[in-house]
Amino acid sequence: MSLINPSEQGVVPSPEAMATVRALPSYAHGVMAHPAGHPAPRTIDVATSPGFVHLIPDNPDELASDCEQLRWIEEDGLYDGAEVRDSIR
């Protein structure tokens, strides 16, 4: 799943901020395009994506839930340079 920065600007998240993403039940692996703290512009195409994660679920419902959770985490400020707040809904 490609990561998407929904904000006009941001930064590549720290490993600590990515812990929320790694806690998703189907999370298997992730790769960031740049090191933590590097500028992350709004995602408009593959070249501006901050990175990607592989989600390997036990069932389709888990995948749908984790995809939705990941987008909430991103919307909640994953790329603002601060720790993610109340991301898991």
mmCIF file as gemmi writes it, N, C-alpha and C atoms, coordinates in Angstrom:
data_model
loop_
_atom_site.group_PDB
_atom_site.id
_atom_site.type_symbol
_atom_site.label_atom_id
_atom_site.label_alt_id
_atom_site.label_comp_id
_atom_site.label_asym_id
_atom_site.label_entity_id
_atom_site.label_seq_id
_atom_site.pdbx_PDB_ins_code
_atom_site.Cartn_x
_atom_site.Cartn_y
_atom_site.Cartn_z
_atom_site.occupancy
_atom_site.B_iso_or_equiv
_atom_site.pdbx_formal_charge
_atom_site.auth_seq_id
_atom_site.auth_asym_id
_atom_site.pdbx_PDB_model_num
ATOM 1 N N . MET Axp A 1 ? 0.849 -1.16 0 1 0 ? 1 A 1
ATOM 2 C CA . MET Axp A 1 ? 0 0 0 1 0 ? 1 A 1
ATOM 3 C C . MET Axp A 1 ? 0.898 1.226 0 1 0 ? 1 A 1
ATOM 4 N N . SER Axp A 2 ? 0.709 2.118 -0.966 1 0 ? 2 A 1
ATOM 5 C CA . SER Axp A 2 ? 1.494 3.344 -1.018 1 0 ? 2 A 1
ATOM 6 C C . SER Axp A 2 ? 1.049 4.282 0.093 1 0 ? 2 A 1
ATOM 7 N N . LEU Axp A 3 ? 2.021 4.922 0.717 1 0 ? 3 A 1
ATOM 8 C CA . LEU Axp A 3 ? 1.712 5.92 1.728 1 0 ? 3 A 1
ATOM 9 C C . LEU Axp A 3 ? 1.353 7.226 1.031 1 0 ? 3 A 1
ATOM 10 N N . ILE Axp A 4 ? 0.451 7.983 1.641 1 0 ? 4 A 1
ATOM 11 C CA . ILE Axp A 4 ? -0.029 9.227 1.051 1 0 ? 4 A 1
ATOM 12 C C . ILE Axp A 4 ? 0.015 10.337 2.089 1 0 ? 4 A 1
ATOM 13 N N . ASN Axp A 5 ? 0.782 11.384 1.79 1 0 ? 5 A 1
ATOM 14 C CA . ASN Axp A 5 ? 0.774 12.571 2.638 1 0 ? 5 A 1
ATOM 15 C C . ASN Axp A 5 ? -0.358 13.462 2.133 1 0 ? 5 A 1
ATOM 16 N N . PRO Axp A 6 ? -1.429 13.654 2.933 1 0 ? 6 A 1
ATOM 17 C CA . PRO Axp A 6 ? -2.56 14.456 2.475 1 0 ? 6 A 1
ATOM 18 C C . PRO Axp A 6 ? -2.358 15.961 2.655 1 0 ? 6 A 1
ATOM 19 N N . SER Axp A 7 ? -1.311 16.362 3.365 1 0 ? 7 A 1
ATOM 20 C CA . SER Axp A 7 ? -1.064 17.776 3.645 1 0 ? 7 A 1
ATOM 21 C C . SER Axp A 7 ? -0.201 18.413 2.566 1 0 ? 7 A 1
ATOM 22 N N . GLU Axp A 8 ? -0.272 19.716 2.484 1 0 ? 8 A 1
ATOM 23 C CA . GLU Axp A 8 ? 0.528 20.439 1.497 1 0 ? 8 A 1
ATOM 24 C C . GLU Axp A 8 ? 2.028 20.241 1.714 1 0 ? 8 A 1
ATOM 25 N N . GLN Axp A 9 ? 2.422 20.095 2.965 1 0 ? 9 A 1
ATOM 26 C CA . GLN Axp A 9 ? 3.823 19.839 3.273 1 0 ? 9 A 1
ATOM 27 C C . GLN Axp A 9 ? 3.892 18.958 4.504 1 0 ? 9 A 1
ATOM 28 N N . GLY Axp A 10 ? 5.053 18.436 4.763 1 0 ? 10 A 1
ATOM 29 C CA . GLY Axp A 10 ? 5.241 17.572 5.914 1 0 ? 10 A 1
ATOM 30 C C . GLY Axp A 10 ? 6.652 17.032 5.916 1 0 ? 10 A 1
ATOM 31 N N . VAL Axp A 11 ? 6.876 16.056 6.782 1 0 ? 11 A 1
ATOM 32 C CA . VAL Axp A 11 ? 8.181 15.409 6.867 1 0 ? 11 A 1
ATOM 33 C C . VAL Axp A 11 ? 7.983 13.904 6.928 1 0 ? 11 A 1
ATOM 34 N N . VAL Axp A 12 ? 8.996 13.181 6.483 1 0 ? 12 A 1
ATOM 35 C CA . VAL Axp A 12 ? 8.975 11.725 6.602 1 0 ? 12 A 1
ATOM 36 C C . VAL Axp A 12 ? 8.947 11.397 8.094 1 0 ? 12 A 1
ATOM 37 N N . PRO Axp A 13 ? 8.02 10.547 8.528 1 0 ? 13 A 1
ATOM 38 C CA . PRO Axp A 13 ? 7.876 10.268 9.954 1 0 ? 13 A 1
ATOM 39 C C . PRO Axp A 13 ? 9.062 9.528 10.56 1 0 ? 13 A 1
ATOM 40 N N . SER Axp A 14 ? 9.229 9.742 11.844 1 0 ? 14 A 1
ATOM 41 C CA . SER Axp A 14 ? 10.274 9.068 12.61 1 0 ? 14 A 1
ATOM 42 C C . SER Axp A 14 ? 9.887 7.606 12.822 1 0 ? 14 A 1
ATOM 43 N N . PRO Axp A 15 ? 10.851 6.773 13.183 1 0 ? 15 A 1
ATOM 44 C CA . PRO Axp A 15 ? 10.506 5.39 13.52 1 0 ? 15 A 1
ATOM 45 C C . PRO Axp A 15 ? 9.496 5.322 14.669 1 0 ? 15 A 1
ATOM 46 N N . GLU Axp A 16 ? 9.574 6.27 15.601 1 0 ? 16 A 1
ATOM 47 C CA . GLU Axp A 16 ? 8.622 6.286 16.714 1 0 ? 16 A 1
ATOM 48 C C . GLU Axp A 16 ? 7.205 6.562 16.224 1 0 ? 16 A 1
ATOM 49 N N . ALA Axp A 17 ? 7.06 7.514 15.294 1 0 ? 17 A 1
ATOM 50 C CA . ALA Axp A 17 ? 5.743 7.806 14.735 1 0 ? 17 A 1
ATOM 51 C C . ALA Axp A 17 ? 5.229 6.631 13.906 1 0 ? 17 A 1
ATOM 52 N N . MET Axp A 18 ? 6.116 5.942 13.223 1 0 ? 18 A 1
ATOM 53 C CA . MET Axp A 18 ? 5.714 4.792 12.406 1 0 ? 18 A 1
ATOM 54 C C . MET Axp A 18 ? 5.324 3.588 13.247 1 0 ? 18 A 1
ATOM 55 N N . ALA Axp A 19 ? 5.587 3.618 14.542 1 0 ? 19 A 1
ATOM 56 C CA . ALA Axp A 19 ? 5.207 2.506 15.423 1 0 ? 19 A 1
ATOM 57 C C . ALA Axp A 19 ? 3.706 2.258 15.365 1 0 ? 19 A 1
ATOM 58 N N . THR Axp A 20 ? 2.919 3.305 15.193 1 0 ? 20 A 1
ATOM 59 C CA . THR Axp A 20 ? 1.471 3.155 15.096 1 0 ? 20 A 1
ATOM 60 C C . THR Axp A 20 ? 1.098 2.364 13.847 1 0 ? 20 A 1
ATOM 61 N N . VAL Axp A 21 ? 1.807 2.612 12.769 1 0 ? 21 A 1
ATOM 62 C CA . VAL Axp A 21 ? 1.572 1.866 11.529 1 0 ? 21 A 1
ATOM 63 C C . VAL Axp A 21 ? 2.032 0.422 11.706 1 0 ? 21 A 1
ATOM 64 N N . ARG Axp A 22 ? 3.208 0.243 12.301 1 0 ? 22 A 1
ATOM 65 C CA . ARG Axp A 22 ? 3.726 -1.118 12.507 1 0 ? 22 A 1
ATOM 66 C C . ARG Axp A 22 ? 2.836 -1.943 13.43 1 0 ? 22 A 1
ATOM 67 N N . ALA Axp A 23 ? 2.011 -1.283 14.237 1 0 ? 23 A 1
ATOM 68 C CA . ALA Axp A 23 ? 1.122 -1.999 15.165 1 0 ? 23 A 1
ATOM 69 C C . ALA Axp A 23 ? -0.131 -2.541 14.479 1 0 ? 23 A 1
ATOM 70 N N . LEU Axp A 24 ? -0.372 -2.171 13.233 1 0 ? 24 A 1
ATOM 71 C CA . LEU Axp A 24 ? -1.533 -2.715 12.527 1 0 ? 24 A 1
ATOM 72 C C . LEU Axp A 24 ? -1.402 -4.233 12.446 1 0 ? 24 A 1
ATOM 73 N N . PRO Axp A 25 ? -2.479 -4.97 12.7 1 0 ? 25 A 1
ATOM 74 C CA . PRO Axp A 25 ? -2.391 -6.438 12.742 1 0 ? 25 A 1
ATOM 75 C C . PRO Axp A 25 ? -1.808 -7.084 11.488 1 0 ? 25 A 1
ATOM 76 N N . SER Axp A 26 ? -2.059 -6.516 10.315 1 0 ? 26 A 1
ATOM 77 C CA . SER Axp A 26 ? -1.571 -7.152 9.086 1 0 ? 26 A 1
ATOM 78 C C . SER Axp A 26 ? -0.246 -6.568 8.589 1 0 ? 26 A 1
ATOM 79 N N . TYR Axp A 27 ? 0.336 -5.627 9.337 1 0 ? 27 A 1
ATOM 80 C CA . TYR Axp A 27 ? 1.599 -5.012 8.911 1 0 ? 27 A 1
ATOM 81 C C . TYR Axp A 27 ? 2.675 -6.093 8.778 1 0 ? 27 A 1
ATOM 82 N N . ALA Axp A 28 ? 3.407 -6.068 7.661 1 0 ? 28 A 1
ATOM 83 C CA . ALA Axp A 28 ? 4.5 -7.018 7.444 1 0 ? 28 A 1
ATOM 84 C C . ALA Axp A 28 ? 5.834 -6.315 7.239 1 0 ? 28 A 1
ATOM 85 N N . HIS Axp A 29 ? 5.821 -5.192 6.515 1 0 ? 29 A 1
ATOM 86 C CA . HIS Axp A 29 ? 7.087 -4.533 6.162 1 0 ? 29 A 1
ATOM 87 C C . HIS Axp A 29 ? 6.782 -3.14 5.622 1 0 ? 29 A 1
ATOM 88 N N . GLY Axp A 30 ? 7.707 -2.238 5.802 1 0 ? 30 A 1
ATOM 89 C CA . GLY Axp A 30 ? 7.547 -0.898 5.25 1 0 ? 30 A 1
ATOM 90 C C . GLY Axp A 30 ? 8.875 -0.345 4.774 1 0 ? 30 A 1
ATOM 91 N N . VAL Axp A 31 ? 8.813 0.526 3.792 1 0 ? 31 A 1
ATOM 92 C CA . VAL Axp A 31 ? 10 1.181 3.255 1 0 ? 31 A 1
ATOM 93 C C . VAL Axp A 31 ? 9.659 2.657 3.06 1 0 ? 31 A 1
ATOM 94 N N . MET Axp A 32 ? 10.513 3.507 3.581 1 0 ? 32 A 1
ATOM 95 C CA . MET Axp A 32 ? 10.333 4.941 3.403 1 0 ? 32 A 1
ATOM 96 C C . MET Axp A 32 ? 11.228 5.397 2.251 1 0 ? 32 A 1
ATOM 97 N N . ALA Axp A 33 ? 10.765 6.391 1.489 1 0 ? 33 A 1
ATOM 98 C CA . ALA Axp A 33 ? 11.514 6.887 0.342 1 0 ? 33 A 1
ATOM 99 C C . ALA Axp A 33 ? 12.723 7.72 0.754 1 0 ? 33 A 1
ATOM 100 N N . HIS Axp A 34 ? 12.66 8.3 1.944 1 0 ? 34 A 1
ATOM 101 C CA . HIS Axp A 34 ? 13.73 9.167 2.448 1 0 ? 34 A 1
ATOM 102 C C . HIS Axp A 34 ? 13.861 8.945 3.951 1 0 ? 34 A 1
ATOM 103 N N . PRO Axp A 35 ? 14.942 9.413 4.564 1 0 ? 35 A 1
ATOM 104 C CA . PRO Axp A 35 ? 15.099 9.26 6.01 1 0 ? 35 A 1
ATOM 105 C C . PRO Axp A 35 ? 14.12 10.14 6.791 1 0 ? 35 A 1
ATOM 106 N N . ALA Axp A 36 ? 13.884 9.778 8.025 1 0 ? 36 A 1
ATOM 107 C CA . ALA Axp A 36 ? 13.005 10.545 8.909 1 0 ? 36 A 1
ATOM 108 C C . ALA Axp A 36 ? 13.439 12.003 8.955 1 0 ? 36 A 1
ATOM 109 N N . GLY Axp A 37 ? 12.44 12.885 8.918 1 0 ? 37 A 1
ATOM 110 C CA . GLY Axp A 37 ? 12.698 14.314 8.965 1 0 ? 37 A 1
ATOM 111 C C . GLY Axp A 37 ? 12.876 14.968 7.608 1 0 ? 37 A 1
ATOM 112 N N . HIS Axp A 38 ? 13.063 14.178 6.569 1 0 ? 38 A 1
ATOM 113 C CA . HIS Axp A 38 ? 13.21 14.712 5.21 1 0 ? 38 A 1
ATOM 114 C C . HIS Axp A 38 ? 11.878 15.325 4.782 1 0 ? 38 A 1
ATOM 115 N N . PRO Axp A 39 ? 11.873 16.436 4.046 1 0 ? 39 A 1
ATOM 116 C CA . PRO Axp A 39 ? 10.612 17.012 3.586 1 0 ? 39 A 1
ATOM 117 C C . PRO Axp A 39 ? 9.772 15.992 2.803 1 0 ? 39 A 1
ATOM 118 N N . ALA Axp A 40 ? 8.475 16.02 3.07 1 0 ? 40 A 1
ATOM 119 C CA . ALA Axp A 40 ? 7.527 15.144 2.379 1 0 ? 40 A 1
ATOM 120 C C . ALA Axp A 40 ? 6.412 16.02 1.83 1 0 ? 40 A 1
ATOM 121 N N . PRO Axp A 41 ? 6.457 16.348 0.546 1 0 ? 41 A 1
ATOM 122 C CA . PRO Axp A 41 ? 5.4 17.182 -0.032 1 0 ? 41 A 1
ATOM 123 C C . PRO Axp A 41 ? 4.081 16.41 -0.117 1 0 ? 41 A 1
ATOM 124 N N . ARG Axp A 42 ? 3.019 17.12 -0.436 1 0 ? 42 A 1
ATOM 125 C CA . ARG Axp A 42 ? 1.726 16.465 -0.643 1 0 ? 42 A 1
ATOM 126 C C . ARG Axp A 42 ? 1.893 15.39 -1.716 1 0 ? 42 A 1
ATOM 127 N N . THR Axp A 43 ? 1.322 14.22 -1.483 1 0 ? 43 A 1
ATOM 128 C CA . THR Axp A 43 ? 1.422 13.119 -2.437 1 0 ? 43 A 1
ATOM 129 C C . THR Axp A 43 ? 0.45 13.346 -3.591 1 0 ? 43 A 1
ATOM 130 N N . ILE Axp A 44 ? 1.028 13.414 -4.789 1 0 ? 44 A 1
ATOM 131 C CA . ILE Axp A 44 ? 0.203 13.565 -5.992 1 0 ? 44 A 1
ATOM 132 C C . ILE Axp A 44 ? 0.456 12.445 -7 1 0 ? 44 A 1
ATOM 133 N N . ASP Axp A 45 ? 1.538 11.666 -6.772 1 0 ? 45 A 1
ATOM 134 C CA . ASP Axp A 45 ? 1.874 10.564 -7.662 1 0 ? 45 A 1
ATOM 135 C C . ASP Axp A 45 ? 2.861 9.648 -6.935 1 0 ? 45 A 1
ATOM 136 N N . VAL Axp A 46 ? 3.317 8.619 -7.62 1 0 ? 46 A 1
ATOM 137 C CA . VAL Axp A 46 ? 4.243 7.664 -7.004 1 0 ? 46 A 1
ATOM 138 C C . VAL Axp A 46 ? 5.54 8.337 -6.562 1 0 ? 46 A 1
ATOM 139 N N . ALA Axp A 47 ? 6.008 9.29 -7.342 1 0 ? 47 A 1
ATOM 140 C CA . ALA Axp A 47 ? 7.274 9.96 -7.023 1 0 ? 47 A 1
ATOM 141 C C . ALA Axp A 47 ? 7.203 10.783 -5.742 1 0 ? 47 A 1
ATOM 142 N N . THR Axp A 48 ? 6.015 11.232 -5.354 1 0 ? 48 A 1
ATOM 143 C CA . THR Axp A 48 ? 5.885 12.039 -4.14 1 0 ? 48 A 1
ATOM 144 C C . THR Axp A 48 ? 5.34 11.246 -2.951 1 0 ? 48 A 1
ATOM 145 N N . SER Axp A 49 ? 5.182 9.943 -3.112 1 0 ? 49 A 1
ATOM 146 C CA . SER Axp A 49 ? 4.76 9.1 -1.995 1 0 ? 49 A 1
ATOM 147 C C . SER Axp A 49 ? 5.899 8.993 -0.985 1 0 ? 49 A 1
ATOM 148 N N . PRO Axp A 50 ? 5.596 9.11 0.321 1 0 ? 50 A 1
ATOM 149 C CA . PRO Axp A 50 ? 6.644 8.99 1.338 1 0 ? 50 A 1
ATOM 150 C C . PRO Axp A 50 ? 7.235 7.575 1.446 1 0 ? 50 A 1
ATOM 151 N N . GLY Axp A 51 ? 6.535 6.588 0.906 1 0 ? 51 A 1
ATOM 152 C CA . GLY Axp A 51 ? 7.009 5.209 0.984 1 0 ? 51 A 1
ATOM 153 C C . GLY Axp A 51 ? 5.85 4.251 0.776 1 0 ? 51 A 1
ATOM 154 N N . PHE Axp A 52 ? 6.023 3.024 1.266 1 0 ? 52 A 1
ATOM 155 C CA . PHE Axp A 52 ? 4.95 2.043 1.142 1 0 ? 52 A 1
ATOM 156 C C . PHE Axp A 52 ? 5.038 1.045 2.283 1 0 ? 52 A 1
ATOM 157 N N . VAL Axp A 53 ? 3.94 0.362 2.518 1 0 ? 53 A 1
ATOM 158 C CA . VAL Axp A 53 ? 3.902 -0.718 3.504 1 0 ? 53 A 1
ATOM 159 C C . VAL Axp A 53 ? 3.273 -1.939 2.853 1 0 ? 53 A 1
ATOM 160 N N . HIS Axp A 54 ? 3.738 -3.085 3.276 1 0 ? 54 A 1
ATOM 161 C CA . HIS Axp A 54 ? 3.121 -4.345 2.866 1 0 ? 54 A 1
ATOM 162 C C . HIS Axp A 54 ? 2.22 -4.792 4.001 1 0 ? 54 A 1
ATOM 163 N N . LEU Axp A 55 ? 0.98 -5.034 3.679 1 0 ? 55 A 1
ATOM 164 C CA . LEU Axp A 55 ? 0.013 -5.557 4.638 1 0 ? 55 A 1
ATOM 165 C C . LEU Axp A 55 ? -0.337 -6.973 4.203 1 0 ? 55 A 1
ATOM 166 N N . ILE Axp A 56 ? -0.177 -7.915 5.113 1 0 ? 56 A 1
ATOM 167 C CA . ILE Axp A 56 ? -0.477 -9.313 4.818 1 0 ? 56 A 1
ATOM 168 C C . ILE Axp A 56 ? -1.479 -9.794 5.869 1 0 ? 56 A 1
ATOM 169 N N . PRO Axp A 57 ? -2.764 -9.721 5.534 1 0 ? 57 A 1
ATOM 170 C CA . PRO Axp A 57 ? -3.8 -10.048 6.505 1 0 ? 57 A 1
ATOM 171 C C . PRO Axp A 57 ? -4.114 -11.537 6.562 1 0 ? 57 A 1
ATOM 172 N N . ASP Axp A 58 ? -4.795 -11.906 7.647 1 0 ? 58 A 1
ATOM 173 C CA . ASP Axp A 58 ? -5.303 -13.27 7.767 1 0 ? 58 A 1
ATOM 174 C C . ASP Axp A 58 ? -6.598 -13.445 6.983 1 0 ? 58 A 1
ATOM 175 N N . ASN Axp A 59 ? -7.312 -12.323 6.751 1 0 ? 59 A 1
ATOM 176 C CA . ASN Axp A 59 ? -8.566 -12.392 6.007 1 0 ? 59 A 1
ATOM 177 C C . ASN Axp A 59 ? -8.852 -11.032 5.361 1 0 ? 59 A 1
ATOM 178 N N . PRO Axp A 60 ? -9.747 -10.993 4.394 1 0 ? 60 A 1
ATOM 179 C CA . PRO Axp A 60 ? -10.042 -9.736 3.681 1 0 ? 60 A 1
ATOM 180 C C . PRO Axp A 60 ? -10.584 -8.625 4.587 1 0 ? 60 A 1
ATOM 181 N N . ASP Axp A 61 ? -11.35 -8.979 5.609 1 0 ? 61 A 1
ATOM 182 C CA . ASP Axp A 61 ? -11.887 -7.966 6.512 1 0 ? 61 A 1
ATOM 183 C C . ASP Axp A 61 ? -10.768 -7.262 7.277 1 0 ? 61 A 1
ATOM 184 N N . GLU Axp A 62 ? -9.756 -8.014 7.681 1 0 ? 62 A 1
ATOM 185 C CA . GLU Axp A 62 ? -8.613 -7.423 8.379 1 0 ? 62 A 1
ATOM 186 C C . GLU Axp A 62 ? -7.869 -6.459 7.455 1 0 ? 62 A 1
ATOM 187 N N . LEU Axp A 63 ? -7.725 -6.824 6.199 1 0 ? 63 A 1
ATOM 188 C CA . LEU Axp A 63 ? -7.065 -5.938 5.244 1 0 ? 63 A 1
ATOM 189 C C . LEU Axp A 63 ? -7.844 -4.635 5.088 1 0 ? 63 A 1
ATOM 190 N N . ALA Axp A 64 ? -9.139 -4.723 4.916 1 0 ? 64 A 1
ATOM 191 C CA . ALA Axp A 64 ? -9.965 -3.521 4.767 1 0 ? 64 A 1
ATOM 192 C C . ALA Axp A 64 ? -9.86 -2.632 5.995 1 0 ? 64 A 1
ATOM 193 N N . SER Axp A 65 ? -9.906 -3.233 7.162 1 0 ? 65 A 1
ATOM 194 C CA . SER Axp A 65 ? -9.806 -2.469 8.402 1 0 ? 65 A 1
ATOM 195 C C . SER Axp A 65 ? -8.445 -1.792 8.531 1 0 ? 65 A 1
ATOM 196 N N . ASP Axp A 66 ? -7.378 -2.516 8.234 1 0 ? 66 A 1
ATOM 197 C CA . ASP Axp A 66 ? -6.036 -1.947 8.36 1 0 ? 66 A 1
ATOM 198 C C . ASP Axp A 66 ? -5.783 -0.858 7.321 1 0 ? 66 A 1
ATOM 199 N N . CYS Axp A 67 ? -6.323 -1.01 6.122 1 0 ? 67 A 1
ATOM 200 C CA . CYS Axp A 67 ? -6.196 0.051 5.113 1 0 ? 67 A 1
ATOM 201 C C . CYS Axp A 67 ? -6.88 1.317 5.606 1 0 ? 67 A 1
ATOM 202 N N . GLU Axp A 68 ? -8.057 1.165 6.162 1 0 ? 68 A 1
ATOM 203 C CA . GLU Axp A 68 ? -8.792 2.31 6.698 1 0 ? 68 A 1
ATOM 204 C C . GLU Axp A 68 ? -8.025 2.943 7.872 1 0 ? 68 A 1
ATOM 205 N N . GLN Axp A 69 ? -7.51 2.111 8.767 1 0 ? 69 A 1
ATOM 206 C CA . GLN Axp A 69 ? -6.726 2.621 9.905 1 0 ? 69 A 1
ATOM 207 C C . GLN Axp A 69 ? -5.5 3.382 9.425 1 0 ? 69 A 1
ATOM 208 N N . LEU Axp A 70 ? -4.821 2.855 8.42 1 0 ? 70 A 1
ATOM 209 C CA . LEU Axp A 70 ? -3.628 3.522 7.9 1 0 ? 70 A 1
ATOM 210 C C . LEU Axp A 70 ? -3.972 4.912 7.378 1 0 ? 70 A 1
ATOM 211 N N . ARG Axp A 71 ? -5.051 5.038 6.652 1 0 ? 71 A 1
ATOM 212 C CA . ARG Axp A 71 ? -5.448 6.352 6.137 1 0 ? 71 A 1
ATOM 213 C C . ARG Axp A 71 ? -5.82 7.299 7.275 1 0 ? 71 A 1
ATOM 214 N N . TRP Axp A 72 ? -6.451 6.803 8.334 1 0 ? 72 A 1
ATOM 215 C CA . TRP Axp A 72 ? -6.751 7.64 9.502 1 0 ? 72 A 1
ATOM 216 C C . TRP Axp A 72 ? -5.46 8.116 10.165 1 0 ? 72 A 1
ATOM 217 N N . ILE Axp A 73 ? -4.503 7.208 10.291 1 0 ? 73 A 1
ATOM 218 C CA . ILE Axp A 73 ? -3.212 7.57 10.886 1 0 ? 73 A 1
ATOM 219 C C . ILE Axp A 73 ? -2.565 8.686 10.079 1 0 ? 73 A 1
ATOM 220 N N . GLU Axp A 74 ? -2.595 8.559 8.761 1 0 ? 74 A 1
ATOM 221 C CA . GLU Axp A 74 ? -2.019 9.596 7.902 1 0 ? 74 A 1
ATOM 222 C C . GLU Axp A 74 ? -2.765 10.919 8.056 1 0 ? 74 A 1
ATOM 223 N N . GLU Axp A 75 ? -4.08 10.872 8.059 1 0 ? 75 A 1
ATOM 224 C CA . GLU Axp A 75 ? -4.889 12.092 8.2 1 0 ? 75 A 1
ATOM 225 C C . GLU Axp A 75 ? -4.682 12.748 9.567 1 0 ? 75 A 1
ATOM 226 N N . ASP Axp A 76 ? -4.353 11.948 10.563 1 0 ? 76 A 1
ATOM 227 C CA . ASP Axp A 76 ? -4.208 12.446 11.934 1 0 ? 76 A 1
ATOM 228 C C . ASP Axp A 76 ? -2.842 13.071 12.197 1 0 ? 76 A 1
ATOM 229 N N . GLY Axp A 77 ? -2.024 13.206 11.178 1 0 ? 77 A 1
ATOM 230 C CA . GLY Axp A 77 ? -0.774 13.933 11.366 1 0 ? 77 A 1
ATOM 231 C C . GLY Axp A 77 ? 0.495 13.111 11.324 1 0 ? 77 A 1
ATOM 232 N N . LEU Axp A 78 ? 0.478 11.975 10.668 1 0 ? 78 A 1
ATOM 233 C CA . LEU Axp A 78 ? 1.684 11.148 10.58 1 0 ? 78 A 1
ATOM 234 C C . LEU Axp A 78 ? 2.861 11.917 10.002 1 0 ? 78 A 1
ATOM 235 N N . TYR Axp A 79 ? 2.6 12.843 9.108 1 0 ? 79 A 1
ATOM 236 C CA . TYR Axp A 79 ? 3.677 13.548 8.413 1 0 ? 79 A 1
ATOM 237 C C . TYR Axp A 79 ? 3.924 14.955 8.951 1 0 ? 79 A 1
ATOM 238 N N . ASP Axp A 80 ? 3.336 15.3 10.099 1 0 ? 80 A 1
ATOM 239 C CA . ASP Axp A 80 ? 3.523 16.655 10.618 1 0 ? 80 A 1
ATOM 240 C C . ASP Axp A 80 ? 4.758 16.79 11.507 1 0 ? 80 A 1
ATOM 241 N N . GLY Axp A 81 ? 5.484 15.718 11.704 1 0 ? 81 A 1
ATOM 242 C CA . GLY Axp A 81 ? 6.713 15.777 12.488 1 0 ? 81 A 1
ATOM 243 C C . GLY Axp A 81 ? 6.506 15.533 13.964 1 0 ? 81 A 1
ATOM 244 N N . ALA Axp A 82 ? 5.276 15.386 14.399 1 0 ? 82 A 1
ATOM 245 C CA . ALA Axp A 82 ? 4.977 15.094 15.801 1 0 ? 82 A 1
ATOM 246 C C . ALA Axp A 82 ? 4.481 13.65 15.907 1 0 ? 82 A 1
ATOM 247 N N . GLU Axp A 83 ? 4.389 13.166 17.107 1 0 ? 83 A 1
ATOM 248 C CA . GLU Axp A 83 ? 3.859 11.823 17.314 1 0 ? 83 A 1
ATOM 249 C C . GLU Axp A 83 ? 2.39 11.787 16.904 1 0 ? 83 A 1
ATOM 250 N N . VAL Axp A 84 ? 1.952 10.683 16.376 1 0 ? 84 A 1
ATOM 251 C CA . VAL Axp A 84 ? 0.553 10.523 15.966 1 0 ? 84 A 1
ATOM 252 C C . VAL Axp A 84 ? -0.315 10.503 17.218 1 0 ? 84 A 1
ATOM 253 N N . ARG Axp A 85 ? -1.419 11.247 17.162 1 0 ? 85 A 1
ATOM 254 C CA . ARG Axp A 85 ? -2.308 11.371 18.291 1 0 ? 85 A 1
ATOM 255 C C . ARG Axp A 85 ? -3.607 10.613 18.039 1 0 ? 85 A 1
ATOM 256 N N . ASP Axp A 86 ? -3.973 9.73 18.947 1 0 ? 86 A 1
ATOM 257 C CA . ASP Axp A 86 ? -5.269 9.069 18.886 1 0 ? 86 A 1
ATOM 258 C C . ASP Axp A 86 ? -5.598 8.506 17.512 1 0 ? 86 A 1
ATOM 259 N N . SER Axp A 87 ? -4.627 7.872 16.875 1 0 ? 87 A 1
ATOM 260 C CA . SER Axp A 87 ? -4.83 7.42 15.497 1 0 ? 87 A 1
ATOM 261 C C . SER Axp A 87 ? -5.698 6.185 15.371 1 0 ? 87 A 1
ATOM 262 N N . ILE Axp A 88 ? -5.572 5.273 16.283 1 0 ? 88 A 1
ATOM 263 C CA . ILE Axp A 88 ? -6.367 4.056 16.165 1 0 ? 88 A 1
ATOM 264 C C . ILE Axp A 88 ? -7.781 4.36 16.613 1 0 ? 88 A 1
ATOM 265 N N . ARG Axp A 89 ? -8.728 4.14 15.734 1 0 ? 89 A 1
ATOM 266 C CA . ARG Axp A 89 ? -10.134 4.471 16.025 1 0 ? 89 A 1
ATOM 267 C C . ARG Axp A 89 ? -10.916 3.203 16.249 1 0 ? 89 A 1
